[in-house]
């Protein structure tokens, strides 16, 4: 390029300021210039549009005249940093509040402007309003979070369905085994029991050792029969036949036909309550297993309390005893088969009771009693008025 070409392309000095101002005004990104007193001395239309503040209002003023103190303090800190370091300062993300009170998120570059001698005289700020980007990121996070939650719910549903399928298959196998076992073992057990009874009849005057031996035989036969009964009961949790049942009836069937020791005090707490929607036969089996466990834990006597209260769409039915309680190491495994808090028990009573309760839309939980003993709470669904 020769000197003539250079002169032809030069901008007249008196037009430089207006020309540059026009160029800056046509830049889409907000731009501002501050002097060393941190006063605005120039800003473009994009800056006015973003803040809703005219340049006539801003020129000659500082950030503290327009923005919340916390924001103005931050802007001043970064301005000082640029003047001190004498180099570009990048702020990847910072908030600013416009005149209408709307908050924007900015990505700002602050660069030094030097005079002919190299002294920094001004700060030039170039802004990228990344508010739409941040909103899009937030929307994406919300969608992603919702999808993750939905996927987790679906995964949980699949795991529950798989667990239920495995449980049903296992129960089917156990049921088949238990039925065969009951038939094959109860017959010889009956023969042993009858033989012991015949010996007792044939020898009316027997010594103490023989009498104790016969008593042991009879007790162990009864225990073996009970184990078989528990095993069969555990395996035959069929579909619930639910109907509307008053809670006071549950109190009655929980104790119906039970052999209650004379050293056990029975306490009933049953205020007027909404009816529940359950299978009374299955619930009787569940409650009587819980009552039996409670009685076994109170061998030396105590108090058995049956209580109920309503909460929301459920009735909570509690079976509480004053027995010896359950050790913590056993409590954590009590819903596993073959784990029991009562010596000599197969450990199927509690898990069978839970299966029976869950089979009709309820839940069963083991709680520590306020005093010594154990408290088992059943959550039972309240009957819908349309079901009455």
N, C-alpha and C positions, 0 to 999 in steps of 0.2 A: 504494500500500500504506500503511495507517495504522499507528499505533504499536501498536495491539492485534494486528494481523496480524503485525507484526515480532516482537513478543514471543512470539506463538504459534509462529513458525518458528524461534526461536532455540534453541540447544542449551545445556543447562545447563553451566555452566563446569566442574563436576567430571566431566562426561562427555566434554568436548572431546577429551582425550588418548586415551581408549579408543575413541571414535568414529572419530577420524582414523586411529588405528592399525588399526582394523578395515577402514576404507576402503582404506588402503594395502595391507593384506594381500590384499584382493580384486582388486587390480590385477594383470593378467596379466604385465606386464613387471617385471623385477627393478628394485627401487628401494633406494637406500641413502642415509644421511645421515652426514657426517663433521663433527667439530668442527675448530677451527683447529689442533689438534694432530694432525690427520689420523687421528683415532681414529673407528672406527665407533660411532655412537650410536643408529642405527636402521636396520633393513632389513626387507624384507617376505618373505613365504613364497616368492615367485618367486625371490628372490635366494638363499635357502637351497636351494631345489630345484636351481637351476642349478649352484651350487658344491658341493653335498653337504656343506655346513658349517652347523651350527646357529647361530642368532643368539646363543645363550648363549656359544658359542665365540668369536664374532667381536666382540661388543660390548666396547668398551674397548681393542681391539687395532687395529693398523695393517696395511696391505697386506704389510709385510715379514714378518709372522708367518704368512702363508698362501701366498704366491706366490713363484715364482722371482725372484731379485734383479733380473734384467733387466726382468721385467714390473713388479715393484714400483717400480723406478726410473722407469719410464715413467708409471705411475699418479701417482706423487708429482710428477713434472714437470708434468703436466696440472692436478693439484690446485693447485700453487703458481701456475700461470698464471691459473687462475680467481680465486684470492684476490687476486692482484696486479692483474689487469685490472678486477676487480669486475664482470664480465659473463659471459654464457653462453659456454662453450667446447664446441665440437662435435668429437668424435673419430669420424670416419666409419668407421674400421676399426681394431681393436686385438685382440690375442690375450689370452686368459686361460686358465689351467690350473686345472681343478677338483680336488677332493680325490682323485678316482680317477685323476688324471693325464691325463684327456681334455682336449684343447684346444678352446676355443670361440672364435669370432670375433664381436666385439661392435661395435655402433655406439652410442656413449655421449654423452649430453648432461650437462654439469656446470653447474649454475646456482647463483648465490649466494642465501643466505637471510639477510635482514637483520632486526635488531631494530627497535623503535619509533623509535629515533634514526637509523636508516639504516646502522648499522654491520653489516658482514658478520660473522655469527657462525658460520654453518655452510655446508657444501656439500651440495647435493642432487644425487645421480646417478640418471639415468634410463637404463636399458639396453634395447637391442633386440638380442636374440641372433640374429644373422644367419647362424649356422652352417649351417642347412639351405639358406639361399639361396646361400651360398658353395659348398656341396657340389653344389647343382643347377647353379651356374655352371660348376664344374669338370667335372661330368658332361657338360654341354652342350659345353664346350670339347673334351673328349675325343671326343665323338660328331662334332663339327664337324671336328676334326682327322682323325679316321678317315675321314669322308666325303670330305674334301679329298684325303687320301692315295689313297683308292680312285678318286676322280675323276681324279687325276693319273695313277694307274696305267692306268686305262681310256684316258685321253687318249694316254699313251705307247704303249699297245698299238695304238690306232688309227693313231697316227703311224707306228709301225713297220710296221703292215700296209699303210698307204698307201705308205710308202717302198719296201717290198718289192714292192708291185704296180707302182709306177712303174719300179723296177729291172728287174722281169721284162718289162714292156712295152718298156723301152728295149733290153734284151738281145735281145728278139724282133726288134725293128727292126734292131739291129746285126747279129744273126745272119743275117737275110734279106739285108741289105746286104753283109755279109762273104762270104756264099756266092756272091752274084753277082759281087762284086769278085774273089774268088779265081779264079772261072772265067774272067772277062773279062781279068784281068791276067796270070795264070799262063801262059796260052797264049802271048801275045807274049813274056813273059819266057823261056819255054822256047825259043822261036825265036831270041831274041837269044843265049841261052847256046849253043845248037847252032851258030849262025852263027860265034860267036867260036871255038868248038872247031874248026870246019871251016877257018877262017882259019889257026888254029895248025897244023893238019895240012898245009894247002896251002902254007904258007910255013915250011918247017923251019928255014931260016936267015934269021932276021929281026933287024933292029937292035934296040937296047935300048929305044928310044922306042916301037916297035910292040909289043914284048913287055910293057912297062909298061902300055900302053893296053889290051891284051887282058886283063891281070891285073885292071885296074881294072873293066873290063866284067864279068868273072866275079865279082869281089867284090861289086859293086853289085847284080848279079842275085841273088846269094845273100842279100844284105841285104834286098832288096825281098821275096824269097820268105819270109824270116823275119818281116818285118813283117806280111805277109798271114797267116802261120801264127799269130802272136800275136793278131792281130785275130779270127781265126776261133776260136781257143782261148778268148779272152775271152768270146765270145758263146755258147759251147756248154757252159755249166755245167748239166748235166742232173741229174736226181734221183740221189742217192747210193745205191749198192748196198752197204750196210754189212754187214760180217761181222767176226768175231773175228780179230784179226791180232796176232802177236807183234811187239814193238818192234824186235827185231834184224832182222826181215824188212824193216822200213821203212828201216833203215840200208842194207841191200843194194839195195833198189829205188831208193833216192835216187841211187845212183851207177851203177846198171845202164845200160849202153849209152852212158855219158857219155864224151866224149873229154877225158881229164884231162891237162893239160900236165905235162911232166916237171919243171917248176920249182915244182910245187905239192905240198906234203906233206899227206897225208890223215891225220887223227887221229880215231879212233873211241872214244867213251866210252859204253859201254852195259852197265851192271850188270844183274843179274836184275830184271826189272820185270813188273808185271801186264800182261796183254794189253789191247789197245785195240779199240774197236768203231768201225771206219772202213771206207771204201771204198778198198781198196788202189790201184786204178787211178787214181782221182781224186787220192789222196794222193801217188802217184808223180809225177803231173803237177805238183802243187804243189811238192813237194820238189825236183824237177829244175829248176824255174824258179828256186827260191831258190839252188840250187847253181850254176846258170848265172850268176846275178847276182853271186854271190860270186867265181866264177872271173874274170869280166870286171873286177871291181874289183882283182884281183891280177895285173895284166898283167906285172909284174916279178917274180912269184913270191911265195910266202907259204905259209901254213898254213890249210887248211880243216878245221874241227872239227865233227863231228856228235856231239851228246851228248844224253842223255835222263835224266830223273829223275822219280820219282813223288811226287805231293803231293795228299793227299786223294783225291778221286774222279777225278783226271786225271793224265795223263802229259805232261810238258813236254819237247818235242823242240826242240833248238836247232841252228841252222845259223850258225856263226861263222866269219868270215874275218879276215885281217890286212891287208886292203886299205887303200885311201886313206880309207875312211870316207865319210860323207855330210854335206855342209854343213848347218848348222841351218836355214837358210832353205829348203833343198830338203826336209829331213826332215819339216817340218811339213806339206808338201803331197804327200808321196810316195805317198799312197793315192788321188791324183787321176789320172784318165787323162791320158796325154801328159806326165806329170812323171816324170823318171827321174834317178837318181844316176849313171848311166852315159851318157856322150855317145854319140849315135847310136842310142840305144834309144827305142822308142816309149812306154815307160813303162807297159806293160800286164802285165808279168810278175808284179810284186808284188801288184797288185790282183786279178789272176786267181788267184794262189795263195791270197790271203785268201778270195776267194769260194768256192774249192774246199774250203778247210778249214772255213769257216762252214757250208757246205752239208751237213756231216755232224756238226753239233753241236759243232764246235771253235771256236777263236779264234786269231788271228795278231796278234802285236805286234812292233814294231820297237824294239830296245833298243840303247843304246850299249855297245860292248864294253868290258871292263875295260882292254884295251889299244887300240892303233890298230885300226880296222876296224869291222865291223858285225855285229850279232847279231840274228837273227830267231828268235822263239820261237813255237812252235805249242803250243796247249793242246788235247790230244786226250782224249776221254772214255774212261775205263776200262770195259772190258766187264763187264757184270753176270754173276755166276756162272751165272744161268739162261740166258745167251746162249752159254755154252760148249758 
